[in-house]
Amino acid sequence: MRDHLETVFPTETAEGMDRRQGVLQELERMFHDWMSKLCVEANLPEEEIRKSTVKITTLGSYRLGVVHPGSDIDTLCIAPPVIRREDFFSTFASQLEQHEDVTECVPIPDAYTPIVKLKMRGVCIDLLFARLARAPEAELAEEVVKEDEVLKNMDEKSVRCLNGFRVADQILNLVPDQETFRRTLRFIKYWARRRGVYSNIVGFFGGITWSLLVARICQLYPYYAPNQLINRFLSGCRHSVRGRIQPDPHIHVLRPLVAGKPASPMAQPPSPRHFIPTPPEEPRQRPRRPVHAFQGKSSSQKDVSQSRPSLGNQTRTAPPTPDESSASREKRRTEQEAEVSDVDLKKINEQLAKRKPSIHGGRSFFKWSFRFFRLYHQWNWTRPVTLCDIVDPANVPGMTSFKVWNPKTNPADRQHVMPVITPAFPSMNSTHNVTETTKRILLDEFKRGFELVQNVEGNKAEWSDVYAPFPFFDEFKHFLMIEILATSEDVYNKFSGWVESKLRILVMQLEAVNGMRIHPNPLQYTLPKDGDANWPFGCGMFLGLMFTPEAGAQPDLQIDLRPAITAFMEVILSWADRDANVGQFRMRLKRLAAADLPEYVT
């Protein structure tokens, strides 16, 4: 499996990493020169200019060490107080557009998390901007922004951008074994892309959410190999199986480590610019079932988002009886693992700090995948997935103005259907875009993955079956096609980004239509160059439509999509750049039968 994954989803080559490092160095040089010029034009004292240091750092998958050819780099510009956000998205973005190595540059300053999307030397960059309230020393900038104190007096958008870096750093500190985490995350990301459920903007899970889910599995099962975690992951993502409510898996024994105190030497963050994999340790003998070493029964099920760790009894799983079937043993093991109570964080940290989990073994990959799929296949989504306790801002001096995810006090948070909470303060829900439709699709995919991994163990399926691509255009008989057209590449990049960011609204409008189920496709299909000469740039996006009795469809029922489409069109026409690009863009919506699909998708 590992060899096959390297073939179909390879890691970035040394040459590719060097090119990425060169791009980051060039960005930092440009950012520093631009900042110095602004300071001189503002007639700032030389001493203040000297203290006004800037820093380029990475976040997301690149910082986590999961890099493959073609992946983008999530990058953060950390700026001193003298630099304004308006200047960054105007004059600096203009410099980027004029750079000879930049082929694409699209500033999106009005987004929830403002961003500049660009391509330099063939490398896609998502560039964020955070303005600090006070300027740190250049060599200490990365360490300073890890502390909660740095957030004081920062604007809300800067806090959101900065937290991308802080969340990635926290994840690396909170997993017992970083190499195991990376290998598992690599498989899950590949699986999610192939199954069409990797897209935060459309309403599925984005990269940060998949990272958080994998990190939680690594905390719960520190001895497991990647294949065990993958299976445990998918099995925990669905709460009800065949109508039977599964035990709540949220009260597990293995709590996250204290931030800043990794459990092993491998728990140090990689370089923000250039990831160099840590050599694996030699295989070690490990206990047969180490995850049960700290198990105990729970006296009550508490709200883990607000409660503190409690002390649990430490018991081991009873050995199986001779006449017990494998299915019965598996059921009993699942229930016992789900009834474990929390134990004192200090005890767990002390014991995890002494051990170094092995990441090798004959069937290691299967065992990790099994645990991964199984845990989330059974997850109770009325409760959040968290890596650590949510910090109440009322308990942090000077931080009371910050809002954290709390469904008890925030009505909007109660509407979230699959909450996965970020570990860095202030804690936020990384899945606020998920709708009831995309939740249903995700749960179906988790169930499918769990069942297929079980078949792999029984030699009834291959690993390639687990991550076989979702046959979107074969699965449905009806589609809603959205074509985005433009007269220039610049207008196309801006307008397509705007439409894609609002596609979730269309999904929510359509899922309210009685008698129909929908399935959004996160992919964009480029229109052929020899198409409409008036619109040389364009792409198509598709929603699958299914009319079923379960959704309320009846033979004589007339299903009218016009109200939902009209509401979506009104949102699209509110584009801020509409007047500046009159006649240069167009959007077409059309309902199609499968036989009428355009050639560019068949």
N, C-alpha and C positions, 0 to 999 in steps of 0.2 A: 504494500500500500504506500509506504513512504517513497519508494522508488517511482511508483506510478504518479504520485502527486508531484514529484520533482519534474516529471516529464510534462504533465498537463498544466501545472501551476508553479513554475520554477521560481526560485528566489532570484533576486537581482544579481547580476554578475558583478565581479570586481570592477570591470570597466564601466558598467552602468552606475555603480556607486560613486566612482570617481567623478563621472560627469555630473551627478546630482550634487556632490560636494562642491564642485566648481561653480554650479549655478547658485548655490546658497552663498558662497563667498562673494560672487559678483553682486548678488542682491544686497548683501550687507555693505559692500563698498559703496554702492549707489545710495543706499539709505543714509549712510554716514555723511557722504558728500552733500547730499540734498539737505540734511539737517544743519550741517555747518553753514551752508549758504543762507538758509533761512535765518539763522542766528545772527549772521553778519548783517543781513538786510534789516533786521530788527534793531540794530545798534546795541546789542547786548554786551555787557562787560566781558572782557576776555576770561575772567575767572568763571563766570557763569557758563560761558561757551565750553570751557574746559570740563566743567562738571556735567554738561548736557550730553551724556553718553547715550548711544543707541545700541540695540542688540537685536539680532535675528536669531530665532530659535525655532525648533520644530515641535510638532505635536502629532496627535493621531497615530496612524499605523507606522509612520516613519520613525517616530520617537519610540514606539513600542517594539520596533525591530522586525516588523512584518512587512517586508518590501519585495515587490515583484516587478518585472519589466512592465512598463505601461502604467504603473500606479502613480498617483499624484503625490505631491508633498504638501501637507498642511503646515503652513509657516506663519509665525507670529512676529510682527515688528513691535518691539517694546520701546516706547518713546518717552522722553522726559516731559515735564509739564509745559515746556515752552512750545512744543509741537501740537498744533490743533488737528483734530480729525478732518476738518474741512480742507486743510492744506494737503493732507495725505491723499485724499480721494480726488483732489484736483491737480495740483502741480506735480506731485510725485507719480500719480497714475499717468499723467501726461508724459513724464520722462520715460516711464516704462514703455509706453506705446511707441516712442521714438527710438528706443534702443534697437540696434541692428539685429540682436539675437532674439528679440521678442516677436513672435508671429501672431499672437492673439493677446488681447488685453481688454477685459470687461470689468469696469468698476461697478459694484452694486452697493452704493452707500446707504440705501434705504432699507436693506434687508434686516430681518430681526437680528442677525449677526452680520454686520457689514463686512464685505469681502471684495477683494480684487482677484478675479480669475484670469490667469495668464499662462502662456506657454513660452518657455525660454529654452533654446537649444534642444527642443523636442521634449522637454520635461514639463508636465502640467503642474502648476503651482496654485494653491489656494492661499491667498495672502490676507492675513488678519492684522488688525491694528489695535494696540492697547496703550493708552496714555496714562502714565503713572502720576500719582499726586505729588510725589517727591522723587528726585533723581537719585538712584543708587550709583555706586561705583561700577564701572564697566565690568570688571572681572567678577563682581559679586551679583550682577543683575539676575542671573538665573536662580541663585540661591535665595535672593531677597523675595522674588515673586512666588516662591513656594510657601512663604509664611502668610497667614491670614491677615496680619497687620497691614500688609501692602494694599489691601482692598479699601482701607479707610479713605474716604473722600474721592474715590474714583467714580467716574460716570458709569452708568448701568451697562452700556454697550462695551466699554473697555473691560468690565468685570466678566462679561460673558465670553469675550475673546480670550482673556487671560486664563479663564478657567479651563479652556481646552488644553492648555499646557499643564495646568495644575492637576487636572483629572488624569492625564496620561502618566504623570509622575507618581500620583497616588496609586494607580493601578500597579505599577511596577513595584512599589513598596509593599503592597498588600497581598501579593501572590507569593506562596512559599517557594516556587521554583520557576524562574523566568523562562528557561528554555522549554520546559513542558508547556507553559502558557503559550509561548509563541507557536509551537508546533500544532497545538490544538486549535488556536485561533486561525492559523493559516488554512487548515482543513475546513473549518466552519465558514470562513469567508468565501472559500471556493464553492462549497456546497450551497451557500445562500445566493451567490451570484448565478449559479447554474439553475437553481430552482426559482429564480425571479423574485426573491424576497429581500434583496439588498438594495434598499433605497429609502432613506429617511424622508426625502422630499416628497415622495409619492404616498408615503404612509406606512411603509414597512420599517424594518430596523436598519439604521445606519451603522457605520463602522464602529462608533463609540459604544453603541448598544451591544453589538456582538462581542466587543472586547470586555464589557462589564459582565455579560453572562458567562463568558469563558472564565474570567477571573473568579467569579463566585464558585464555579465548579472546582477550580484549582484550590480554593480555600477549603472547601468541604472534603476534598479527597486529595490530600497532598502527596500520597504515595502512588497515585494512579498514573498510568501512562496515557498519551493522547487519545487512543481509540476508546479506552474506558470512559473518559470524560465526554467524548462526543456522544456516545450512546446515552449516558446519564443526562446530558444536556437535553436531548430531544424528548426523552421520556418524561421529563419534569415540566414541559411546557404545556401540558394539557391536564386539567384537573379531574375530569370525569372520563372513565374508560368503561364502555358498555353500560352506562347508566350508574356505575358504582362510584361513589365519591372516594377518592384516594386520600390517604392520610396527609395532613398538612406537612409539607417538607420544609417549612420555614424555621422550625425550631431545632436546628442541627447543632451538633456538639462543637464542630470546629469553627471557631470565631475568627474574624480577620486579625491579622497581626497589627500591633501598634504602628502607626505611621512613622516612618523614619527608622524602624528597627527590623531590617530584613531578616528572614529566617536562615538565609544561606549566603555565601559569598556571591552567588549568581544573582542576588536580588538588587544589585546596584544598577541604576539606569544606564542605558547605553549613551554614547555620545549623541547630542542632539543633531549633529550633522552627519556623522558617519557611523553606521552601526557595524560593529565587528562582533560576530557571534562568539560566545564563550564556549571553550572546548568542553564537551560533556565529561562528566565524571565516570570513573570505572563503575560497572554494575556492582551493587551491594546486595547482600542477602537481606530480605525484609520480612516482617511478620506476615503470616498468611492473610489476615484480614485486619490491617492496622486501623482502618477507619472506625472500627468498633471499640477501640481501646478506651475511649472516654465516653461511652454511651450511658445514658440514664433516662428514666421516664420523666415526662413533663407533668407537673401538677396542674398547669393551666397554659393555654395558648395566649400569649401576650402580643400586643402590637409592637412588632420588632422595630418599627420606625421611630418609636418614642421610648421604648423601655431600655433599661440597662441590663447587662449580662447578669444572669442568676446562676447560683451554684447548683449543679446537677449531680445526681448519683453516678458513680462510675462503675459500669457493669459491662461484661462481655456478652456477645451473642451466644446463646446456647447452641451446642453442637447439634447437627441434624440427626434425627432418628433413622435407623437403618432402613425402615420401610417408607420413608418420606420421599415423595416424587420430587423431581427437579423443579416442576412448576410450583409445588407447594413450598419448597425451600425458597424459591425466588420471591414468592408472595410474602412469606414470613419475613424475609430479609428486608424487603421494601418497607413493610409496616414498622419493623423494629427501627430502621434507620430514620423513619419519619417521626418517631416518637421520642427522639433524643432531645434532651433539654440543653440549654446553654450552660456552659461552665465558666469559671472565672477566667477572664482574659489573661491574667498574669500567668496562671498555670499553663494555659495553652501556649502562650508566647515562650515560656521557659522550655517546654518540651519540644516545640517546633524548632526553636533556635538550636537545639542540640542535634537535630537529625537533618540529613541531606537526602531527600527522596531520590530514588533511582529512577531513571527515565528509560531504562532498557528492559529487555525481557523478550521471550519468545512470542508471546501473544500480547505484548504491551499496547500496541496501537488499538487492537480491538477492545481491550479492557477500558481504555480511556473513552473511546467513542460510546461504549455501552453505557457508562455512567452519565455522560453528557446528555445523550438523547433521553435516557430514562428520567432524569431529574426534571427537566423542563417539560417533558410530555405530561408530567403529573402536577405541574406547578399550579397553585391556587392564585389566579391573577387578581383576586380581590386584595391581595397583599403585594407590596413592592419587592423587587429584587434589590438588595442593598449589600454593599461590601463592608460597611461599617455603620455605626450609629449616626443618625442625622443630628447635627449640632443645632440646637435652638439658638437663634441670634440673641434672644433675650438674656442668655447666659454668657454672652461675649461682650465685654465693655467696648463701646464705640461701634458695634455692629448691629444695633437694634433696627436700623433702617433696611437691612437686607431681608429679602423674602426667600424662604426656603420652601421646598415641597412639603406641604402639610395639608392633607385632605380634610383634617378636622377643622381647620380655620379658613382655608381657601376653597370656596365653592368650585372654582375652575379646576383645581386639582382633583376633585371628586369625579370629574368627568373623564379622567384618564383611564383607559381600558387595559393597558398593559404596562404599568409603571416600572421603569428600571432607573434607579436613582444614582446620580453621580456622587462619588465619595468626597470630593473637595468642597469646602465651604465657599459660597452658599449652595447647598445641595439642590439639584434641579432634576426634573424628569427628562430623560433622553428620548422618550418615546411619545411626546405630546402630540405628534402628528398621526399616530396610529388611530384608525377608525374601526368601527365594528366590522366592516368588510375586510380590511387588511388583517385584523385580528383573527377572523375566521380562517383566512387563507394561511396565516402563519401556523395556527394550531393544526390545520390539516397537514401541513408540511412536516411539523414536528412528529405527528403520529406516523406518517408515512416513513420518515427517516428511522424512527425507533423500530418499526416492524421490519424494515429492510435490513438493519444492522443485526437484528436477531436472526434473520434468514442467512446472513453472511456467516454467522457463527455455525449454523447448521448446514453449511455448504449448499444452501438452496438459492443463493444469490451471490453476486460479485459486488465488490466495492464500487465498480463503475455504475451499478444499478442505483446505489445510494445517491450519487450526485449526477445522475442522468439529467440532461436539460429538460425543463418543463415544456411540454409540447403545446405552447400557447395557441397557435393557430389551428391545431388539430383538435383542441379541447372544446372549442365553442363553434356554434353555427351562426352566431350574430356578433357584430362588432360595432363599436363607435370609433370612427377614425377622426383624428385631429391632425390636420396638416398645417404646418407653420411655414410661411413663405416670406422671402425678403429679396430686395434688389441688390443688396451688398452684404458682404460677410460680416461687417461690423454691426449693421442693423440686425442681421439674423442672429448673431451671438447674443445680443442684448434682448431681443424680443423672445427668442426661444427660451432663454433663461427665465424671463418673466412668466411665460405660460407654464413652464414646468413647475415653477414655484407655487403656482395656483391650481395645479391639477388636483390636488387633494380636496379642494373646495368642490370641484365637479364630482369627485367620488362621493363626498358626503351628500351632495344634492341628489345624486342618482340612487344612493342606497336607501333614500326615503321613499322612492317610487315603489308602490305596491305591485307585486307580481314578478319581480325581477331581481336577479343577483348579478353582481358585476365583479370583474377581476381586472384590476389595472396592470398593465405591462410597463415596467420601469424603463424599458429600452427605447431609444430613439432610432428610427430607421431613416438613413439619409436618402433623400430623393435623387433619382438619377440626373446627371448633368445634362443629358439630352432631352429633358422633359420640357416644361413650359419655359420658353425663351424669355418671357417677361419676368420670371421669378427664378433666377439661376441658383438661388440658395434656399434650401428647405429640408424639412424632415417630417416624418409621420410618427404619431404616437397612437396607441390603441388601447381600448378597454373591451374586454370580453363581456358579452351579455348572455345571460341564461334565464329563460322563462320557465320556471318550475312550479309545480303545485305547492312545494314546501315554502316557496317565497310568496305564495298567494295568487299565482297565475291560474286563470280559468279559460276555457275555450272561447267564451264570448267577451272576455275582458279586454277593453281597449287600453293599452298602455301608452301614455302620452309623455314623451321625454322633453317636450318643448319648454315647460316651466323651469326644469332643472338646467337646460342648456341656456335659456335666456338669462337666468341668474348668473351663470358662469361667464357669459359674454359681457355682462355689465362689469364684472370684476376685471376682465381682461382689458376692456376699453378704458379703465381708469389708470392705465400705464402712464407713468410720469413723463416718459419720453414720446408720448403719442403725437403731440403737436409738432415736435421738432422733426418727426420722421413721417409726416403725412404722405401717403401714397407709396411708401417704401416697404410696407409690411402688410401681411394679410394672414388670416386664420380661417380655415375651412373645417366645418364639422359635418360629418355625414355618417348615417347608419348604413352598414353594409352586411350582406350575407357572406358566408364563407366563400362562395363561388365567385364573388365580386371583389375579392381582395386584390390590391395592386401587385404588380409583378415584383416590386422591390422587396416584398416580404415573403414571397413564395419561392 
